[in-house]
Amino acid sequence: MTNDTLPQLMIGDHVLDKEDDDGATLLVATITPQTAEEYDVGDQTIATYNQSYPADDRVIEVRYPQRTTQNVDRLDDYAFPRSRLELETPLHDRDDEGEEVDS
């Protein structure tokens, strides 16, 4: 994977889409085992939609919560290559020695 130098993401973290000028905060919902070239969206892959990012980036699924969102489980997931996302606020303490998921 090409994202070894990026901070690890965990479910619940708040992230930003580097290409979103509005700066909406996104919520990490799923850390998939798939790379951008493996993750299909319709008849294309995440790598096809994000050609300026490495095709072997891990895919992260996020949700767009609003201040008035009462149940994030009802929100749709959107898939991004890891390097397109910037960690804004971690939910978990990064010094924990507990089980972590690779980003």
FIBA-332938 format. One record per atom (N, C-alpha, C): residue number from 1; residue in three letters; atom name; x, y, z. Coordinates in Angstrom, 1 decimal. Layout:
BEGIN
+-----+--------+-------+--------+--------+--------+
| num | residu | atome |     xx |     yy |     zz |
+-----+--------+-------+--------+--------+--------+
| NUM |    ALA |    CA |      X |      Y |      Z |
...
+-----+--------+-------+--------+--------+--------+
This chain:
BEGIN
+-----+--------+-------+--------+--------+--------+
| num | residu | atome |     xx |     yy |     zz |
+-----+--------+-------+--------+--------+--------+
|   1 |    MET |     N |    0.8 |   -1.2 |    0.0 |
|   1 |    MET |    CA |    0.0 |    0.0 |    0.0 |
|   1 |    MET |     C |    0.9 |    1.2 |    0.0 |
|   2 |    THR |     N |    0.4 |    2.3 |   -0.6 |
|   2 |    THR |    CA |    1.2 |    3.5 |   -0.8 |
|   2 |    THR |     C |    1.0 |    4.4 |    0.4 |
|   3 |    ASN |     N |    0.0 |    4.2 |    1.3 |
|   3 |    ASN |    CA |   -0.3 |    5.1 |    2.3 |
|   3 |    ASN |     C |    0.4 |    4.9 |    3.6 |
|   4 |    ASP |     N |    1.6 |    4.3 |    3.6 |
|   4 |    ASP |    CA |    2.3 |    4.0 |    4.9 |
|   4 |    ASP |     C |    2.7 |    5.3 |    5.6 |
|   5 |    THR |     N |    2.9 |    6.4 |    5.0 |
|   5 |    THR |    CA |    3.3 |    7.6 |    5.6 |
|   5 |    THR |     C |    2.2 |    8.4 |    6.2 |
|   6 |    LEU |     N |    1.0 |    8.1 |    5.9 |
|   6 |    LEU |    CA |   -0.2 |    8.8 |    6.3 |
|   6 |    LEU |     C |   -0.6 |    8.3 |    7.7 |
|   7 |    PRO |     N |   -1.3 |    9.2 |    8.5 |
|   7 |    PRO |    CA |   -1.8 |    8.7 |    9.8 |
|   7 |    PRO |     C |   -2.8 |    7.6 |    9.6 |
|   8 |    GLN |     N |   -2.8 |    6.7 |   10.5 |
|   8 |    GLN |    CA |   -3.7 |    5.6 |   10.5 |
|   8 |    GLN |     C |   -5.1 |    6.2 |   10.8 |
|   9 |    LEU |     N |   -6.1 |    5.7 |   10.0 |
|   9 |    LEU |    CA |   -7.5 |    6.1 |   10.2 |
|   9 |    LEU |     C |   -8.2 |    4.9 |   10.9 |
|  10 |    MET |     N |   -9.2 |    5.3 |   11.8 |
|  10 |    MET |    CA |  -10.0 |    4.3 |   12.5 |
|  10 |    MET |     C |  -11.4 |    4.7 |   12.4 |
|  11 |    ILE |     N |  -12.3 |    3.8 |   12.5 |
|  11 |    ILE |    CA |  -13.7 |    4.0 |   12.5 |
|  11 |    ILE |     C |  -14.1 |    5.1 |   13.5 |
|  12 |    GLY |     N |  -14.9 |    6.1 |   13.1 |
|  12 |    GLY |    CA |  -15.3 |    7.2 |   14.0 |
|  12 |    GLY |     C |  -14.4 |    8.4 |   13.8 |
|  13 |    ASP |     N |  -13.3 |    8.3 |   13.2 |
|  13 |    ASP |    CA |  -12.4 |    9.5 |   13.0 |
|  13 |    ASP |     C |  -13.1 |   10.5 |   12.1 |
|  14 |    HIS |     N |  -12.8 |   11.8 |   12.3 |
|  14 |    HIS |    CA |  -13.3 |   12.8 |   11.4 |
|  14 |    HIS |     C |  -12.2 |   13.1 |   10.4 |
|  15 |    VAL |     N |  -12.6 |   13.2 |    9.2 |
|  15 |    VAL |    CA |  -11.6 |   13.4 |    8.1 |
|  15 |    VAL |     C |  -12.2 |   14.5 |    7.2 |
|  16 |    LEU |     N |  -11.3 |   15.0 |    6.3 |
|  16 |    LEU |    CA |  -11.6 |   16.0 |    5.3 |
|  16 |    LEU |     C |  -11.2 |   15.4 |    4.0 |
|  17 |    ASP |     N |  -12.1 |   15.7 |    3.0 |
|  17 |    ASP |    CA |  -11.7 |   15.4 |    1.6 |
|  17 |    ASP |     C |  -10.9 |   16.5 |    1.0 |
|  18 |    LYS |     N |   -9.6 |   16.2 |    0.7 |
|  18 |    LYS |    CA |   -8.7 |   17.2 |    0.2 |
|  18 |    LYS |     C |   -9.2 |   17.9 |   -1.0 |
|  19 |    GLU |     N |  -10.2 |   17.4 |   -1.7 |
|  19 |    GLU |    CA |  -10.7 |   18.0 |   -2.9 |
|  19 |    GLU |     C |  -12.0 |   18.8 |   -2.7 |
|  20 |    ASP |     N |  -12.5 |   18.8 |   -1.5 |
|  20 |    ASP |    CA |  -13.7 |   19.5 |   -1.2 |
|  20 |    ASP |     C |  -13.4 |   20.9 |   -0.6 |
|  21 |    ASP |     N |  -13.8 |   21.9 |   -1.4 |
|  21 |    ASP |    CA |  -13.5 |   23.3 |   -1.1 |
|  21 |    ASP |     C |  -14.4 |   23.8 |    0.1 |
|  22 |    ASP |     N |  -15.5 |   23.1 |    0.3 |
|  22 |    ASP |    CA |  -16.4 |   23.5 |    1.4 |
|  22 |    ASP |     C |  -15.9 |   23.0 |    2.8 |
|  23 |    GLY |     N |  -15.0 |   22.1 |    2.8 |
|  23 |    GLY |    CA |  -14.4 |   21.6 |    4.0 |
|  23 |    GLY |     C |  -15.3 |   20.9 |    4.9 |
|  24 |    ALA |     N |  -16.2 |   20.1 |    4.3 |
|  24 |    ALA |    CA |  -17.2 |   19.3 |    5.1 |
|  24 |    ALA |     C |  -16.4 |   18.2 |    5.9 |
|  25 |    THR |     N |  -16.8 |   18.1 |    7.2 |
|  25 |    THR |    CA |  -16.2 |   17.0 |    8.0 |
|  25 |    THR |     C |  -16.9 |   15.7 |    7.7 |
|  26 |    LEU |     N |  -16.1 |   14.7 |    7.4 |
|  26 |    LEU |    CA |  -16.7 |   13.3 |    7.1 |
|  26 |    LEU |     C |  -16.4 |   12.4 |    8.3 |
|  27 |    LEU |     N |  -17.2 |   11.4 |    8.4 |
|  27 |    LEU |    CA |  -17.0 |   10.4 |    9.4 |
|  27 |    LEU |     C |  -16.6 |    9.1 |    8.8 |
|  28 |    VAL |     N |  -15.4 |    8.5 |    9.3 |
|  28 |    VAL |    CA |  -15.0 |    7.2 |    8.8 |
|  28 |    VAL |     C |  -15.9 |    6.2 |    9.3 |
|  29 |    ALA |     N |  -16.5 |    5.4 |    8.3 |
|  29 |    ALA |    CA |  -17.5 |    4.4 |    8.6 |
|  29 |    ALA |     C |  -16.9 |    3.0 |    8.5 |
|  30 |    THR |     N |  -16.0 |    2.8 |    7.5 |
|  30 |    THR |    CA |  -15.5 |    1.5 |    7.2 |
|  30 |    THR |     C |  -14.1 |    1.6 |    6.7 |
|  31 |    ILE |     N |  -13.2 |    0.8 |    7.1 |
|  31 |    ILE |    CA |  -11.9 |    0.6 |    6.5 |
|  31 |    ILE |     C |  -11.9 |   -0.7 |    5.7 |
|  32 |    THR |     N |  -12.0 |   -0.6 |    4.4 |
|  32 |    THR |    CA |  -12.1 |   -1.8 |    3.6 |
|  32 |    THR |     C |  -10.8 |   -2.5 |    3.4 |
|  33 |    PRO |     N |  -10.8 |   -3.7 |    3.1 |
|  33 |    PRO |    CA |   -9.5 |   -4.4 |    2.8 |
|  33 |    PRO |     C |   -9.1 |   -4.2 |    1.3 |
|  34 |    GLN |     N |  -10.0 |   -3.6 |    0.5 |
|  34 |    GLN |    CA |   -9.8 |   -3.4 |   -0.9 |
|  34 |    GLN |     C |   -8.9 |   -2.2 |   -1.2 |
|  35 |    THR |     N |   -8.2 |   -2.3 |   -2.3 |
|  35 |    THR |    CA |   -7.5 |   -1.1 |   -2.9 |
|  35 |    THR |     C |   -8.4 |   -0.4 |   -3.9 |
|  36 |    ALA |     N |   -8.0 |    0.8 |   -4.2 |
|  36 |    ALA |    CA |   -8.8 |    1.6 |   -5.2 |
|  36 |    ALA |     C |   -9.1 |    0.9 |   -6.5 |
|  37 |    GLU |     N |   -8.1 |    0.1 |   -7.0 |
|  37 |    GLU |    CA |   -8.2 |   -0.6 |   -8.2 |
|  37 |    GLU |     C |   -9.1 |   -1.9 |   -8.1 |
|  38 |    GLU |     N |   -9.4 |   -2.3 |   -6.9 |
|  38 |    GLU |    CA |  -10.2 |   -3.5 |   -6.6 |
|  38 |    GLU |     C |  -11.7 |   -3.1 |   -6.3 |
|  39 |    TYR |     N |  -11.9 |   -1.9 |   -5.8 |
|  39 |    TYR |    CA |  -13.2 |   -1.5 |   -5.3 |
|  39 |    TYR |     C |  -14.1 |   -1.0 |   -6.4 |
|  40 |    ASP |     N |  -15.1 |   -1.7 |   -6.7 |
|  40 |    ASP |    CA |  -16.0 |   -1.4 |   -7.8 |
|  40 |    ASP |     C |  -17.1 |   -0.4 |   -7.4 |
|  41 |    VAL |     N |  -17.4 |    0.6 |   -8.2 |
|  41 |    VAL |    CA |  -18.5 |    1.5 |   -8.0 |
|  41 |    VAL |     C |  -19.2 |    1.5 |   -9.4 |
|  42 |    GLY |     N |  -20.3 |    0.7 |   -9.4 |
|  42 |    GLY |    CA |  -21.0 |    0.5 |  -10.7 |
|  42 |    GLY |     C |  -20.1 |   -0.3 |  -11.7 |
|  43 |    ASP |     N |  -19.8 |    0.3 |  -12.8 |
|  43 |    ASP |    CA |  -19.0 |   -0.4 |  -13.8 |
|  43 |    ASP |     C |  -17.5 |    0.2 |  -13.8 |
|  44 |    GLN |     N |  -17.2 |    0.9 |  -12.8 |
|  44 |    GLN |    CA |  -15.8 |    1.5 |  -12.7 |
|  44 |    GLN |     C |  -15.3 |    1.2 |  -11.3 |
|  45 |    THR |     N |  -14.0 |    1.6 |  -11.1 |
|  45 |    THR |    CA |  -13.4 |    1.4 |   -9.8 |
|  45 |    THR |     C |  -13.1 |    2.8 |   -9.2 |
|  46 |    ILE |     N |  -12.8 |    2.8 |   -7.9 |
|  46 |    ILE |    CA |  -12.4 |    4.0 |   -7.2 |
|  46 |    ILE |     C |  -11.2 |    4.6 |   -7.9 |
|  47 |    ALA |     N |  -10.3 |    3.7 |   -8.3 |
|  47 |    ALA |    CA |   -9.1 |    4.2 |   -9.0 |
|  47 |    ALA |     C |   -9.4 |    5.0 |  -10.3 |
|  48 |    THR |     N |  -10.4 |    4.5 |  -11.0 |
|  48 |    THR |    CA |  -10.9 |    5.2 |  -12.2 |
|  48 |    THR |     C |  -11.4 |    6.6 |  -11.9 |
|  49 |    TYR |     N |  -12.2 |    6.7 |  -10.9 |
|  49 |    TYR |    CA |  -12.7 |    8.0 |  -10.5 |
|  49 |    TYR |     C |  -11.7 |    8.9 |   -9.8 |
|  50 |    ASN |     N |  -10.6 |    8.4 |   -9.3 |
|  50 |    ASN |    CA |   -9.6 |    9.1 |   -8.6 |
|  50 |    ASN |     C |   -8.2 |    8.9 |   -9.2 |
|  51 |    GLN |     N |   -8.1 |    9.2 |  -10.5 |
|  51 |    GLN |    CA |   -6.8 |    8.9 |  -11.2 |
|  51 |    GLN |     C |   -5.6 |    9.6 |  -10.7 |
|  52 |    SER |     N |   -5.8 |   10.7 |   -9.9 |
|  52 |    SER |    CA |   -4.6 |   11.4 |   -9.4 |
|  52 |    SER |     C |   -4.1 |   10.9 |   -8.1 |
|  53 |    TYR |     N |   -4.7 |    9.7 |   -7.7 |
|  53 |    TYR |    CA |   -4.3 |    9.1 |   -6.4 |
|  53 |    TYR |     C |   -3.8 |    7.7 |   -6.8 |
|  54 |    PRO |     N |   -3.0 |    7.1 |   -6.0 |
|  54 |    PRO |    CA |   -2.4 |    5.8 |   -6.3 |
|  54 |    PRO |     C |   -3.5 |    4.7 |   -6.3 |
|  55 |    ALA |     N |   -3.5 |    3.8 |   -7.3 |
|  55 |    ALA |    CA |   -4.4 |    2.8 |   -7.5 |
|  55 |    ALA |     C |   -4.4 |    1.7 |   -6.4 |
|  56 |    ASP |     N |   -3.2 |    1.7 |   -5.7 |
|  56 |    ASP |    CA |   -3.1 |    0.7 |   -4.6 |
|  56 |    ASP |     C |   -3.4 |    1.3 |   -3.3 |
|  57 |    ASP |     N |   -4.0 |    2.5 |   -3.2 |
|  57 |    ASP |    CA |   -4.5 |    3.0 |   -2.0 |
|  57 |    ASP |     C |   -5.6 |    2.2 |   -1.4 |
|  58 |    ARG |     N |   -5.6 |    2.0 |   -0.1 |
|  58 |    ARG |    CA |   -6.7 |    1.3 |    0.6 |
|  58 |    ARG |     C |   -8.0 |    2.2 |    0.5 |
|  59 |    VAL |     N |   -9.1 |    1.6 |    0.4 |
|  59 |    VAL |    CA |  -10.4 |    2.4 |    0.2 |
|  59 |    VAL |     C |  -11.0 |    2.5 |    1.6 |
|  60 |    ILE |     N |  -11.4 |    3.8 |    1.9 |
|  60 |    ILE |    CA |  -12.0 |    4.1 |    3.2 |
|  60 |    ILE |     C |  -13.5 |    4.6 |    2.8 |
|  61 |    GLU |     N |  -14.4 |    4.0 |    3.5 |
|  61 |    GLU |    CA |  -15.8 |    4.5 |    3.3 |
|  61 |    GLU |     C |  -16.2 |    5.5 |    4.4 |
|  62 |    VAL |     N |  -16.8 |    6.6 |    4.0 |
|  62 |    VAL |    CA |  -17.1 |    7.7 |    4.9 |
|  62 |    VAL |     C |  -18.6 |    8.0 |    4.8 |
|  63 |    ARG |     N |  -19.1 |    8.8 |    5.7 |
|  63 |    ARG |    CA |  -20.4 |    9.3 |    5.7 |
|  63 |    ARG |     C |  -20.4 |   10.8 |    5.9 |
|  64 |    TYR |     N |  -21.4 |   11.5 |    5.5 |
|  64 |    TYR |    CA |  -21.4 |   13.0 |    5.6 |
|  64 |    TYR |     C |  -22.5 |   13.4 |    6.6 |
|  65 |    PRO |     N |  -22.2 |   13.4 |    7.9 |
|  65 |    PRO |    CA |  -23.1 |   13.8 |    8.9 |
|  65 |    PRO |     C |  -23.3 |   15.3 |    9.0 |
|  66 |    GLN |     N |  -24.5 |   15.7 |    9.4 |
|  66 |    GLN |    CA |  -24.8 |   17.1 |    9.6 |
|  66 |    GLN |     C |  -25.0 |   17.3 |   11.1 |
|  67 |    ARG |     N |  -25.0 |   18.5 |   11.5 |
|  67 |    ARG |    CA |  -25.2 |   18.8 |   12.9 |
|  67 |    ARG |     C |  -26.6 |   18.2 |   13.4 |
|  68 |    THR |     N |  -27.5 |   18.1 |   12.5 |
|  68 |    THR |    CA |  -28.8 |   17.7 |   12.9 |
|  68 |    THR |     C |  -29.0 |   16.2 |   12.7 |
|  69 |    THR |     N |  -28.0 |   15.5 |   12.3 |
|  69 |    THR |    CA |  -28.1 |   14.0 |   12.0 |
|  69 |    THR |     C |  -28.2 |   13.3 |   13.4 |
|  70 |    GLN |     N |  -29.3 |   12.5 |   13.5 |
|  70 |    GLN |    CA |  -29.5 |   11.8 |   14.7 |
|  70 |    GLN |     C |  -29.1 |   10.4 |   14.7 |
|  71 |    ASN |     N |  -29.0 |    9.8 |   13.5 |
|  71 |    ASN |    CA |  -28.6 |    8.4 |   13.3 |
|  71 |    ASN |     C |  -27.7 |    8.3 |   12.1 |
|  72 |    VAL |     N |  -26.4 |    8.2 |   12.3 |
|  72 |    VAL |    CA |  -25.5 |    8.1 |   11.2 |
|  72 |    VAL |     C |  -25.6 |    6.8 |   10.5 |
|  73 |    ASP |     N |  -26.2 |    5.8 |   11.1 |
|  73 |    ASP |    CA |  -26.4 |    4.5 |   10.4 |
|  73 |    ASP |     C |  -27.4 |    4.6 |    9.1 |
|  74 |    ARG |     N |  -28.1 |    5.7 |    9.1 |
|  74 |    ARG |    CA |  -29.1 |    5.9 |    8.0 |
|  74 |    ARG |     C |  -28.4 |    6.7 |    6.8 |
|  75 |    LEU |     N |  -27.2 |    7.1 |    7.0 |
|  75 |    LEU |    CA |  -26.5 |    7.9 |    6.0 |
|  75 |    LEU |     C |  -25.8 |    6.9 |    5.0 |
|  76 |    ASP |     N |  -25.7 |    7.4 |    3.7 |
|  76 |    ASP |    CA |  -25.0 |    6.6 |    2.7 |
|  76 |    ASP |     C |  -23.5 |    6.6 |    2.9 |
|  77 |    ASP |     N |  -22.9 |    5.6 |    2.5 |
|  77 |    ASP |    CA |  -21.4 |    5.5 |    2.5 |
|  77 |    ASP |     C |  -20.9 |    5.9 |    1.1 |
|  78 |    TYR |     N |  -19.7 |    6.6 |    1.2 |
|  78 |    TYR |    CA |  -19.0 |    7.1 |    0.0 |
|  78 |    TYR |     C |  -17.6 |    6.6 |    0.1 |
|  79 |    ALA |     N |  -17.1 |    6.1 |   -0.9 |
|  79 |    ALA |    CA |  -15.7 |    5.4 |   -0.9 |
|  79 |    ALA |     C |  -14.7 |    6.4 |   -1.5 |
|  80 |    PHE |     N |  -13.5 |    6.5 |   -0.8 |
|  80 |    PHE |    CA |  -12.4 |    7.3 |   -1.2 |
|  80 |    PHE |     C |  -11.1 |    6.6 |   -1.1 |
|  81 |    PRO |     N |  -10.1 |    6.9 |   -1.9 |
|  81 |    PRO |    CA |   -8.8 |    6.3 |   -1.7 |
|  81 |    PRO |     C |   -8.2 |    7.0 |   -0.5 |
|  82 |    ARG |     N |   -7.5 |    6.2 |    0.3 |
|  82 |    ARG |    CA |   -7.0 |    6.8 |    1.6 |
|  82 |    ARG |     C |   -6.2 |    8.1 |    1.5 |
|  83 |    SER |     N |   -5.4 |    8.2 |    0.5 |
|  83 |    SER |    CA |   -4.6 |    9.4 |    0.4 |
|  83 |    SER |     C |   -5.4 |   10.7 |    0.0 |
|  84 |    ARG |     N |   -6.6 |   10.5 |   -0.3 |
|  84 |    ARG |    CA |   -7.5 |   11.7 |   -0.6 |
|  84 |    ARG |     C |   -8.0 |   12.3 |    0.7 |
|  85 |    LEU |     N |   -8.0 |   11.5 |    1.7 |
|  85 |    LEU |    CA |   -8.6 |   11.9 |    3.0 |
|  85 |    LEU |     C |   -7.5 |   12.4 |    4.0 |
|  86 |    GLU |     N |   -7.8 |   13.5 |    4.7 |
|  86 |    GLU |    CA |   -6.9 |   14.1 |    5.7 |
|  86 |    GLU |     C |   -7.5 |   13.9 |    7.0 |
|  87 |    LEU |     N |   -6.8 |   13.4 |    8.0 |
|  87 |    LEU |    CA |   -7.3 |   13.2 |    9.3 |
|  87 |    LEU |     C |   -7.5 |   14.6 |   10.0 |
|  88 |    GLU |     N |   -8.7 |   14.9 |   10.4 |
|  88 |    GLU |    CA |   -9.0 |   16.2 |   11.1 |
|  88 |    GLU |     C |   -9.0 |   16.0 |   12.6 |
|  89 |    THR |     N |   -9.8 |   15.0 |   13.1 |
|  89 |    THR |    CA |   -9.9 |   14.8 |   14.5 |
|  89 |    THR |     C |  -10.0 |   13.3 |   14.8 |
|  90 |    PRO |     N |   -9.0 |   12.7 |   15.4 |
|  90 |    PRO |    CA |   -9.1 |   11.3 |   15.8 |
|  90 |    PRO |     C |  -10.1 |   11.0 |   16.9 |
|  91 |    LEU |     N |  -10.9 |   10.0 |   16.8 |
|  91 |    LEU |    CA |  -11.8 |    9.6 |   17.8 |
|  91 |    LEU |     C |  -11.1 |    8.9 |   18.9 |
|  92 |    HIS |     N |  -10.1 |    8.0 |   18.6 |
|  92 |    HIS |    CA |   -9.5 |    7.2 |   19.5 |
|  92 |    HIS |     C |   -8.1 |    7.7 |   19.9 |
|  93 |    ASP |     N |   -7.6 |    7.4 |   21.0 |
|  93 |    ASP |    CA |   -6.2 |    7.7 |   21.4 |
|  93 |    ASP |     C |   -5.3 |    6.9 |   20.6 |
|  94 |    ARG |     N |   -4.3 |    7.5 |   19.9 |
|  94 |    ARG |    CA |   -3.4 |    6.8 |   19.0 |
|  94 |    ARG |     C |   -2.3 |    6.1 |   19.8 |
|  95 |    ASP |     N |   -2.2 |    6.4 |   21.1 |
|  95 |    ASP |    CA |   -1.1 |    5.7 |   21.9 |
|  95 |    ASP |     C |   -1.6 |    4.4 |   22.5 |
|  96 |    ASP |     N |   -2.8 |    4.0 |   22.3 |
|  96 |    ASP |    CA |   -3.3 |    2.7 |   22.8 |
|  96 |    ASP |     C |   -2.6 |    1.6 |   22.1 |
|  97 |    GLU |     N |   -2.4 |    0.5 |   22.8 |
|  97 |    GLU |    CA |   -1.7 |   -0.7 |   22.3 |
|  97 |    GLU |     C |   -2.8 |   -1.7 |   21.9 |
|  98 |    GLY |     N |   -4.1 |   -1.3 |   21.9 |
|  98 |    GLY |    CA |   -5.1 |   -2.2 |   21.5 |
|  98 |    GLY |     C |   -5.1 |   -2.5 |   20.0 |
|  99 |    GLU |     N |   -6.1 |   -3.3 |   19.6 |
|  99 |    GLU |    CA |   -6.2 |   -3.8 |   18.3 |
|  99 |    GLU |     C |   -6.5 |   -2.6 |   17.4 |
| 100 |    GLU |     N |   -5.7 |   -2.5 |   16.3 |
| 100 |    GLU |    CA |   -5.9 |   -1.4 |   15.3 |
| 100 |    GLU |     C |   -6.1 |   -2.0 |   13.9 |
| 101 |    VAL |     N |   -6.7 |   -1.2 |   13.1 |
| 101 |    VAL |    CA |   -6.9 |   -1.7 |   11.7 |
| 101 |    VAL |     C |   -6.0 |   -0.9 |   10.8 |
| 102 |    ASP |     N |   -5.3 |   -1.5 |    9.9 |
| 102 |    ASP |    CA |   -4.4 |   -0.9 |    9.0 |
| 102 |    ASP |     C |   -5.1 |    0.1 |    8.1 |
| 103 |    SER |     N |   -4.5 |    1.2 |    7.8 |
| 103 |    SER |    CA |   -5.1 |    2.1 |    6.9 |
| 103 |    SER |     C |   -4.3 |    2.1 |    5.7 |
+-----+--------+-------+--------+--------+--------+
